[in-house]
Amino acid sequence: MRAFVITGPGHGEVRDVPEPEAGPGQVVVDVERAGVCGTDAEFFSGHMAYLATGDASYPVRIGHEWCGRVSAVGAGVDPTWAGRRVTGDTMLGCRRCERCRADRQHLCADRFEIGVRGGWPGALAERLPVPVSALVPLPDAVDETLGALVEPGGNAVRCVRAADVRPGARVLVLGAGTIGLLVAQVARAHGGEVSVLERSEHARDFAASLGFHQVATARDLEGLALDAVVDATNGAEMPSFAVERVEPGGRVVLIGLAAQQSVIDTRRLALKDVTAVGVLSASGGLAGTVELYASGRVDPRPLVAATVGLERVGDVLAGERPPTAGPGPKIHVDPRL
């Protein structure tokens, strides 16, 4: 079958690779749609942290935002999974350790991450092997575009839960990339009054087109009391900024990762009685995301600017946008094209 493979920094290509087999407790999924995300671009540039720690190495088959249809089931798997539309968790724990037994498989020290960690092949391919334990069924109301946005949406759902967003809560989202905009949409669906701080004029305009109050500079926040701030940027200075801006007793949620160390004055956390929460992965947020999409309370389809075939993935990772792309930040891949 065909799969996109990154062979080294700045180098990737579509290759013929062996067909996956459904091992015990696994299924094979025919991939219908997959998203390209910042982690994939970091692998392409060579800056992905796992390359330095040894948790990943070239060649890498990327892709962890996906949906598709089960085409084969392995031993011990309920045969009724065959033919079902699904998405799934990226984080694949050992299922034996204390963290896994406590439903925290995303923190398992021995985990695989689909298309990211430990060599588990990714979804930028025609087919994908997945443990049945990681599958999340998709209803008919969740189409291919939405299905491939469940994984990033799950991150957003976990952020909004961590921010404890309730009706009337004043929420600031730092960054108008895919995750930031999904956080904004989910927070609004929970009744939050959402503002978005973004430096890029293009991204601010797109956020405004989705109905969000756009904030261009920190000065625009003067006089705005914030119950929660979610940092979805890669700016090393933004976590500290979030702590300074949130109201005493408020909540700061950190999902963005900077290339260098971020510094927070913990005295400010303590003296303001601020709760700070880090979010790693969509684990635990996937089913809730499917429900939000299926109900229509959140519709992230406008975030997808274009859908391309595998042959165009290298161009996308190098920073090129398809000539017909819309204004959204996300590019999808259909391996069948």
C-alpha positions in Angstrom: 0.0 0.0 0.0 1.0 3.7 -0.3 2.2 5.7 2.7 3.9 9.0 3.3 7.3 8.5 4.9 9.6 11.1 6.4 13.2 9.9 5.8 15.1 12.8 7.4 14.9 16.5 8.1 13.3 18.1 5.0 12.9 14.8 3.2 9.7 12.8 2.7 8.1 10.8 0.0 5.2 8.4 -0.8 6.5 4.8 -0.6 5.0 1.4 -1.2 5.1 -0.3 2.2 3.8 -3.7 3.5 0.1 -4.0 4.1 -0.7 -3.9 7.8 -2.2 -7.0 9.4 -4.7 -7.1 12.2 -2.9 -8.8 15.1 -4.6 -10.1 18.2 -6.8 -7.4 19.7 -6.3 -5.2 16.7 -8.1 -4.0 13.6 -7.1 -2.6 10.2 -8.7 0.7 9.2 -9.0 1.9 5.6 -8.1 5.6 6.1 -10.6 8.0 4.6 -9.2 11.3 5.9 -6.2 12.4 8.0 -5.1 15.8 9.3 -1.6 17.3 9.0 -0.6 19.0 12.3 2.2 20.9 13.9 3.8 17.7 15.3 4.1 16.3 11.7 5.8 19.5 10.6 8.2 19.2 13.5 9.2 15.7 12.3 9.7 17.1 8.8 11.9 20.0 10.1 13.8 17.8 12.5 12.8 19.8 15.5 10.4 17.2 17.1 11.6 16.6 20.7 11.1 12.9 20.5 13.9 12.7 17.9 16.3 14.0 20.5 15.1 11.8 23.3 15.1 8.6 21.2 11.3 8.1 21.5 11.2 8.4 17.7 13.6 8.1 14.8 13.7 8.3 11.1 12.1 6.9 8.9 8.8 8.1 10.4 5.3 7.4 9.1 3.3 10.3 10.4 -0.4 11.0 10.9 -2.4 10.8 14.1 -5.6 12.7 13.3 -7.7 10.3 11.3 -11.0 8.5 10.5 -11.9 5.6 8.4 -13.7 2.3 8.1 -12.6 -1.0 9.7 -11.7 -3.5 7.0 -10.2 -6.4 9.0 -10.4 -7.6 12.6 -7.8 -9.7 14.4 -8.1 -12.6 16.9 -10.2 -11.7 20.0 -11.9 -8.8 18.3 -15.7 -8.6 18.1 -16.4 -9.2 14.4 -19.2 -6.6 14.4 -16.4 -3.9 14.3 -15.9 -4.9 10.6 -17.3 -2.2 8.3 -17.8 0.4 11.0 -16.7 4.0 10.7 -14.3 4.9 13.4 -11.6 7.3 14.7 -9.3 6.5 17.6 -7.0 7.6 20.4 -3.4 8.4 19.4 -2.1 7.2 22.8 -1.6 3.4 23.1 -0.6 2.4 26.6 0.7 -0.9 27.7 -2.6 -1.7 29.4 -0.7 -3.3 32.3 0.8 -0.5 34.4 -0.9 1.5 37.1 -1.4 4.5 34.9 -3.1 2.4 32.2 -5.3 0.6 34.7 -6.4 4.1 36.0 -7.4 5.1 32.4 -4.4 7.3 32.0 -2.8 5.4 29.2 -1.7 8.7 27.6 0.8 8.9 30.4 2.1 5.3 30.2 5.9 5.3 30.2 5.9 2.5 27.6 3.2 3.9 25.3 3.1 4.0 21.6 1.7 7.1 19.9 0.2 6.5 16.5 2.4 8.3 13.9 4.5 9.9 16.6 6.2 7.7 19.2 7.8 4.3 19.3 7.5 3.5 15.6 3.8 2.9 15.4 2.8 3.7 11.8 0.7 6.7 11.2 -2.5 7.5 9.2 -1.0 9.3 6.2 -1.4 6.0 4.5 -4.1 3.9 2.8 -4.5 1.7 5.8 -3.7 1.8 9.5 -3.4 -0.9 12.3 -5.1 0.1 15.5 -5.8 -1.7 18.8 -9.6 -2.2 19.2 -9.3 -0.6 22.6 -8.4 2.7 21.1 -11.4 2.9 18.7 -14.2 5.4 18.9 -17.3 4.8 16.7 -18.5 7.6 14.5 -22.2 8.2 13.9 -23.5 9.1 10.4 -23.8 12.8 11.5 -20.0 13.0 11.8 -18.7 13.0 8.2 -15.1 12.5 7.1 -14.0 16.1 7.7 -15.4 16.0 11.2 -14.1 12.5 11.8 -10.5 13.6 11.2 -11.0 16.6 13.5 -12.1 14.5 16.5 -8.5 14.1 17.7 -7.6 17.8 17.8 -11.1 18.4 19.1 -10.5 16.0 22.0 -7.6 18.2 23.0 -9.9 21.2 23.0 -12.5 19.4 25.0 -10.0 18.5 27.7 -8.8 22.2 27.8 -12.3 23.5 28.3 -12.9 20.9 31.0 -9.7 22.0 32.7 -10.7 25.6 32.4 -14.0 24.7 34.1 -15.9 26.8 31.6 -19.5 27.5 32.6 -22.2 29.8 31.2 -21.1 33.4 31.3 -17.4 32.5 32.0 -15.0 35.0 30.4 -12.4 33.0 28.5 -9.3 34.1 26.6 -7.7 31.8 24.1 -4.1 32.6 23.2 -3.5 31.6 19.6 -5.9 31.1 16.6 -4.4 28.0 15.2 -6.4 24.8 14.9 -6.3 23.9 18.6 -6.9 27.5 19.7 -10.0 27.9 17.5 -11.3 24.5 18.5 -10.9 25.5 22.2 -12.8 28.7 21.4 -15.6 26.8 19.7 -16.0 24.3 22.5 -15.8 26.9 25.2 -18.6 28.9 23.4 -20.7 25.7 23.2 -20.4 25.5 27.0 -21.7 29.1 27.3 -18.4 30.9 27.6 -17.8 34.5 26.5 -14.7 33.9 24.3 -12.0 36.2 23.1 -9.0 35.2 21.0 -5.6 36.9 21.2 -3.6 36.4 18.0 -0.7 38.3 16.4 -1.4 37.3 12.8 -3.9 39.6 11.1 -5.0 36.9 8.8 -5.7 34.5 11.7 -7.5 37.2 13.6 -9.8 37.9 10.6 -10.5 34.2 10.3 -11.3 34.0 14.0 -13.7 36.9 13.6 -15.4 35.1 10.7 -16.2 32.4 13.2 -17.9 34.9 15.5 -15.1 35.4 18.0 -14.0 38.7 19.5 -10.6 39.3 18.1 -7.8 40.7 20.3 -4.8 42.2 18.5 -2.7 43.3 21.4 -2.4 42.9 25.2 -3.6 46.4 25.5 -7.0 45.4 24.1 -7.4 43.3 27.3 -7.3 46.2 29.7 -10.4 46.1 31.9 -11.4 42.6 30.8 -11.7 40.3 33.8 -10.8 36.8 32.7 -12.0 33.7 34.5 -9.8 31.4 32.4 -6.9 31.7 29.9 -5.9 28.9 27.6 -2.5 29.0 26.0 -2.5 27.3 22.6 0.6 29.0 21.3 4.2 28.1 21.0 5.4 31.3 22.6 7.7 30.8 25.6 6.4 34.0 27.2 2.7 33.2 26.9 2.3 30.9 30.0 3.5 33.7 32.2 1.3 36.2 30.4 -1.7 33.9 31.0 -0.9 33.8 34.7 -0.7 37.6 34.9 -3.9 38.2 33.0 -6.2 35.7 34.6 -8.4 36.8 37.5 -7.4 35.8 41.1 -9.0 32.4 41.7 -9.1 31.7 37.9 -7.7 28.9 35.8 -4.8 28.8 33.3 -4.7 25.9 30.9 -1.4 25.1 29.0 -1.6 23.0 25.8 0.9 24.9 23.6 4.6 23.9 23.6 7.4 26.3 23.0 10.7 25.4 21.5 12.5 26.6 24.6 11.8 26.6 28.3 8.8 28.7 29.6 9.1 30.4 33.0 6.3 31.1 35.4 6.6 33.0 38.6 5.0 30.5 41.0 4.6 33.3 43.6 2.0 34.8 41.3 0.2 31.5 41.0 0.1 31.2 44.8 -0.7 34.8 45.7 -3.5 34.9 43.1 -4.7 31.4 44.0 -4.6 30.4 40.3 -5.1 26.8 39.2 -2.7 25.9 36.3 -3.4 22.7 34.3 -1.3 21.1 31.6 -3.1 19.1 28.9 -1.4 16.2 26.9 -3.4 14.6 24.2 -7.1 14.0 23.4 -7.3 10.9 25.6 -10.5 11.1 27.5 -12.0 13.8 25.3 -12.8 11.9 22.1 -16.3 10.6 22.9 -17.3 14.1 24.1 -16.0 15.6 20.9 -18.0 13.2 18.8 -21.1 14.1 20.7 -20.5 17.9 20.2 -19.9 17.4 16.5 -22.9 15.1 16.0 -25.2 17.5 17.8 -24.1 20.5 15.7 -23.1 22.4 18.8 -19.6 22.6 17.4 -18.9 22.7 13.6 -15.2 23.0 12.9 -15.5 22.3 9.2 -14.5 25.8 8.2 -11.1 25.2 9.8 -10.2 22.8 7.0 -8.7 24.9 4.2 -8.1 22.1 1.7 -7.9 18.3 1.2 -5.0 16.9 -0.8 -3.6 13.5 -1.8 -0.5 11.8 -0.3 1.6 13.2 -3.1 1.1 16.7 -1.9 2.0 16.1 1.8 5.6 17.0 1.4 4.7 20.4 0.0 2.3 21.0 2.8 4.9 20.1 5.4 7.3 22.5 3.7 4.8 25.3 4.3 3.1 25.5 1.0 -0.6 25.9 0.8 -2.7 24.5 -2.1 -3.6 27.3 -4.5 -7.3 26.7 -3.9 -7.0 26.6 -0.1 -9.5 28.5 2.0 -8.6 30.7 5.0 -8.6 28.0 7.7 -5.5 26.7 9.3 -5.9 22.9 8.8 -5.0 20.8 5.8 -6.5 17.3 5.4 -5.2 14.4 3.4 -7.4 11.8 1.6 -5.1 8.8 0.9 -7.5 7.6 -1.8 -6.8 10.5 -4.1 
